[in-house]
Amino acid sequence: MPSDAAQLATIKTQTLAVMADLTVNPKPTYMVDGQMVSWGDYLSQLRATVEWCNAQLAAETPFEIHSRGYP
């Protein structure tokens, strides 16, 4: 099973691919059976997913803290 970081990277890659398709082939907002389908809102949700993935991947990245002791 892939690591959490690998799964997050996959989610990010797939989301970016969907975003690329939406921007190349934009669709209009429309109503179906009284339910509004807003592609602009969908694109905003996809952006939020990418930002979330970035934050999670940054949290997985090892880091160092440099400190200095005083006598």
N, C-alpha and C positions, 0 to 999 in steps of 0.2 A: 504494500500500500504506500502511495506517495506521502511524503512529509506534508505537514501543514503549509509550509512555505511554498512547496511545489503546487499544492492545490490552490493556494491563493494566487500564485502566478498564472495558473491555468484559467481561473475565474476572470482575472484581469485581462488576459489575452482574448478570451472569448467575448467579454464585454466590449473591449475596444473594437473587435471585428464587427459586432452588431452596430456599434456607433458609426463605424466607417460606412457600413452599408446604408444606414439611415441618412447619413449626410450626402451620400452619392445619389441615393434614390429616395428623396424626401416624399412623405405621404401627407395628405391633408388630414385635418381634424374632421371627424364625422360622428354621426349618431347612429347606433344600431339598437333597435328595440328600446329606445329611450335611454340608452347608456352611451355616454360621450367617450370617444376614443381620441385622446389628445397625444399626438406624436411628440409634441414639444415637451409635455410632462414626462413622457417615457424617456426621452433623451436626457432630461434632467435627472431622472432616477438612475439611468446608466452612468452618468457622470458621478453621482454620489457613490455608486458601487465602486467605481475606479478609485475614487478618493479613499474610500474605506479600505480597499485592498492595499493601496499605498501605505496607509497608516499601519495596517497590520503587518505588512512586510517590513516596514521601518522598525517596528517593535521587535521583530524577530532577528534583526541585524545585531550582531555582537558589538559591544562598545566598551570603551575604557574610560575610567574616571581618573584624572591626574589630580592629586592633591599634595599638599606640602604640610608637613608637621612643623610646629614651632616649639623650640625648647622652652 
